Amino acid sequence: MRSKIHNATVTEANLAYVGSITIDKELIERAGLWVGERVLVVSNTSGARLETYVIEGARHSGAICMNGAAAHLIGQGEQIIIMGFELVEAPVEPKVILVDADNRFARDLTETAMTPV
């Protein structure tokens, strides 16, 4: 795992869209995700898991939108985790951020992300 947005709330589920997950540009940058990157999305609400790709949403919008077929599995109001991965020859330090109920950056969890409990 290279990047993670923890406890985001889905603001929209749009079946009519071609596909993907739209994420607020600020959160993309803070988490170190890439536009077009394949991500794993896990619902803390339903337990659903899916892979899709990142589309940039408006900065400071708080947008976390499930688009296309993904909207059948994860709906508006669900709490999710978004994870980006990278294949590398050596371990990577993941960038992990926590957001509040409005999908605003709350704090950086990077240092505690891989600490055993």
C-alpha positions, 0 to 999 in steps of 0.5 A, spaced: 500 500 500 502 506 498 496 511 499 490 511 503 484 515 505 481 513 511 473 514 513 471 518 507 464 518 506 461 517 499 457 524 497 454 521 491 453 514 487 452 516 480 449 510 476 449 514 469 457 515 469 461 511 465 465 509 471 470 510 476 471 514 483 471 522 483 475 524 489 476 531 491 483 534 488 486 536 495 485 529 498 488 526 491 494 530 492 495 529 500 494 522 500 499 521 494 494 518 489 494 519 481 489 521 477 487 514 473 490 510 478 487 503 480 484 503 487 481 498 492 475 501 495 472 498 501 466 500 504 466 500 512 458 500 512 457 494 507 463 490 507 463 491 499 470 491 496 471 493 489 477 496 484 476 502 480 480 508 478 481 515 480 478 521 477 479 528 479 474 532 483 474 539 484 478 542 490 475 543 497 469 540 494 469 534 499 467 530 493 467 522 494 463 519 488 462 512 486 460 512 479 458 507 474 457 500 476 461 501 482 455 505 485 451 498 485 456 496 490 457 502 494 452 508 495 451 515 498 452 516 505 457 509 506 463 510 509 469 508 505 477 507 505 480 508 498 487 505 497 492 505 492 498 500 491 504 500 487 509 494 485 516 496 487 522 492 489 523 495 496 518 497 501 514 503 501 512 508 506 505 509 505 501 516 505 495 515 510 490 521 511 484 521 515 478 525 513 472 528 517 465 527 516 465 532 510 471 529 507 475 535 509 483 533 511 483 531 518 490 529 519 496 525 517 496 518 520 502 516 516 507 515 522 501 510 525 499 507 519 503 501 520 504 500 527 502 494 530 496 495 535 
